[in-house]
Amino acid sequence: MTEPTIRRATLADAATLSRLGAETFTDTFSHLYPPEDLAVFLAESHSVAAYRGYLSDPAYGVWLMEAEGEPIGYGLAGPSSLPHPDVTPACGELKRVYMRKAWQGGGRGGRLLDVALQWLEAEKTGSLWIGVWSGNEGAQKLYAKKGFEKAGEYRFKVGGTLDHEFIMRRA
């Protein structure tokens, strides 16, 4: 088995990202939501059109991790939209780093995270931000190792459900 590769995604990858985003979000979080809330969220946040929007906007970076030509994970970064009073237009946000379950562990997600953070550091002059589900202790520990600290809390809407999320910042 060859080591997975990471490449910058292109507009041609929009449908792949849509499928991968919906699959990985569902695998990780579907147990938290009523099916109708999950369906609304996936239709809004993981549509092909949503990924085309990210991919065509130079303010965003999207990367695909592939193993033997198959997509196994992705990262998305861009301007911060988190509801915190210290967020400015100069700030960047890690929006998503998701891996297929079979590929989690072994540092692959950390590699993808590092690529996104390096891009944000080069693109943004302000603080870097991450919103993370309050129950995702593994992600919180990983982000803390990368220098992020809890800076607040907010509610993240998934359909009609409001999740308790933490806001993390790296100055």
C-alpha positions as CSV (number, residue, x, y, z in Angstrom):
1,M,0.0,0.0,0.0
2,T,1.4,3.4,-1.0
3,E,1.4,6.4,1.3
4,P,-1.6,8.7,0.6
5,T,-1.0,11.9,-1.3
6,I,-2.4,15.3,-0.8
7,R,-3.2,17.6,-3.6
8,R,-5.0,20.9,-4.1
9,A,-8.6,20.2,-5.2
10,T,-9.9,21.7,-8.5
11,L,-13.4,22.5,-9.8
12,A,-13.4,19.0,-11.4
13,D,-13.4,17.6,-7.8
14,A,-16.6,19.2,-6.7
15,A,-18.8,16.1,-7.0
16,T,-16.1,13.9,-5.3
17,L,-15.9,16.4,-2.4
18,S,-19.7,16.5,-2.1
19,R,-19.9,12.7,-1.8
20,L,-16.8,12.5,0.5
21,G,-18.1,15.3,2.7
22,A,-21.6,13.8,3.1
23,E,-20.2,10.3,3.7
24,T,-17.6,11.4,6.4
25,F,-20.0,13.8,8.1
26,T,-22.7,11.1,8.2
27,D,-20.3,8.4,9.5
28,T,-19.0,10.7,12.2
29,F,-22.1,12.6,13.4
30,S,-25.3,11.1,12.1
31,H,-26.1,9.6,15.5
32,L,-26.5,13.1,16.9
33,Y,-29.4,14.3,14.6
34,P,-32.9,13.4,13.5
35,P,-32.7,12.1,9.9
36,E,-34.6,15.2,8.5
37,D,-32.1,17.6,10.2
38,L,-29.2,15.6,8.8
39,A,-30.7,15.6,5.3
40,V,-31.2,19.4,5.3
41,F,-27.6,20.0,6.5
42,L,-26.1,17.7,3.9
43,A,-28.2,19.3,1.1
44,E,-27.0,22.7,2.1
45,S,-23.4,22.2,3.3
46,H,-22.3,19.2,1.2
47,S,-23.9,19.9,-2.1
48,V,-21.9,20.0,-5.4
49,A,-22.8,23.7,-5.7
50,A,-21.4,24.4,-2.2
51,Y,-18.0,22.8,-3.1
52,R,-18.0,24.5,-6.5
53,G,-18.4,27.8,-4.6
54,Y,-15.4,27.0,-2.3
55,L,-13.3,25.8,-5.2
56,S,-13.9,28.8,-7.4
57,D,-13.2,31.3,-4.6
58,P,-9.5,32.1,-4.1
59,A,-10.2,33.0,-0.5
60,Y,-10.6,29.3,0.2
61,G,-8.3,26.3,0.0
62,V,-9.5,22.8,-0.5
63,W,-7.2,19.7,-0.5
64,L,-7.9,16.0,-1.3
65,M,-6.0,13.2,0.3
66,E,-6.0,10.1,-2.0
67,A,-4.7,6.6,-1.7
68,E,-4.2,4.7,-4.9
69,G,-6.4,7.2,-6.8
70,E,-9.3,7.0,-4.3
71,P,-10.3,9.9,-2.2
72,I,-9.9,9.2,1.5
73,G,-10.1,12.6,3.1
74,Y,-10.2,16.3,2.6
75,G,-9.5,19.7,4.2
76,L,-11.2,23.0,3.8
77,A,-9.9,26.4,5.0
78,G,-10.7,30.0,4.4
79,P,-11.9,33.2,6.0
80,S,-13.2,32.9,9.5
81,S,-17.0,33.1,10.0
82,L,-17.1,32.0,13.7
83,P,-19.2,34.2,16.0
84,H,-16.5,35.6,18.2
85,P,-15.8,39.3,18.8
86,D,-12.1,38.9,18.0
87,V,-12.7,37.5,14.5
88,T,-11.6,40.0,11.8
89,P,-11.3,39.8,8.0
90,A,-7.6,39.1,8.6
91,C,-8.4,35.9,10.4
92,G,-8.5,32.4,8.9
93,E,-10.5,29.3,9.8
94,L,-10.0,25.6,9.4
95,K,-13.4,24.7,8.3
96,R,-13.2,20.9,7.8
97,V,-10.7,18.1,8.0
98,Y,-12.5,14.8,7.5
99,M,-11.2,11.3,6.8
100,R,-13.0,8.1,5.8
101,K,-13.3,5.9,8.9
102,A,-11.0,3.1,7.4
103,W,-8.2,5.7,7.0
104,Q,-8.4,7.4,10.4
105,G,-5.4,7.1,12.6
106,G,-1.8,6.9,11.6
107,G,-1.3,10.6,11.4
108,R,-3.1,11.1,8.1
109,G,-5.6,13.6,9.4
110,G,-2.7,15.5,11.0
111,R,-0.9,15.7,7.7
112,L,-4.0,17.1,6.1
113,L,-4.4,19.6,9.0
114,D,-0.8,20.7,8.6
115,V,-1.3,21.5,4.9
116,A,-4.4,23.6,5.6
117,L,-2.7,25.4,8.5
118,Q,0.4,26.2,6.4
119,W,-1.8,27.7,3.7
120,L,-3.8,29.7,6.2
121,E,-0.6,31.0,7.8
122,A,0.6,32.2,4.4
123,E,-2.7,33.7,3.4
124,K,-3.9,35.3,6.7
125,T,-2.3,37.9,9.0
126,G,-4.7,37.5,11.9
127,S,-5.4,34.6,14.3
128,L,-6.4,31.2,13.1
129,W,-9.7,29.7,14.3
130,I,-11.5,26.4,14.5
131,G,-15.0,25.4,15.5
132,V,-15.2,21.9,17.0
133,W,-18.1,19.9,18.4
134,S,-17.9,20.0,22.2
135,G,-18.0,16.2,22.3
136,N,-15.1,15.6,19.9
137,E,-12.3,15.3,22.5
138,G,-9.9,13.7,20.1
139,A,-10.1,16.6,17.7
140,Q,-9.8,19.1,20.5
141,K,-6.6,17.4,21.7
142,L,-5.1,17.4,18.2
143,Y,-5.9,21.1,17.8
144,A,-4.4,21.9,21.2
145,K,-1.2,20.1,20.1
146,K,-1.1,22.5,17.2
147,G,-1.3,25.5,19.5
148,F,-5.1,26.2,19.6
149,E,-6.8,27.1,22.8
150,K,-10.5,27.4,23.7
151,A,-11.7,30.9,23.2
152,G,-15.5,30.6,23.3
153,E,-18.6,28.6,22.6
154,Y,-21.5,28.8,20.1
155,R,-24.3,26.9,18.6
156,F,-23.8,25.2,15.2
157,K,-27.0,24.6,13.2
158,V,-27.6,21.2,11.6
159,G,-31.1,21.4,10.2
160,G,-33.2,22.3,13.2
161,T,-30.7,21.0,15.8
162,L,-28.3,23.3,17.5
163,D,-25.0,21.7,18.5
164,H,-22.8,22.9,21.4
165,E,-19.5,23.8,19.8
166,F,-16.2,25.2,21.0
167,I,-14.3,28.0,19.3
168,M,-10.6,27.5,19.4
169,R,-8.0,30.1,18.4
170,R,-4.3,30.2,17.7
171,A,-2.9,33.7,17.9
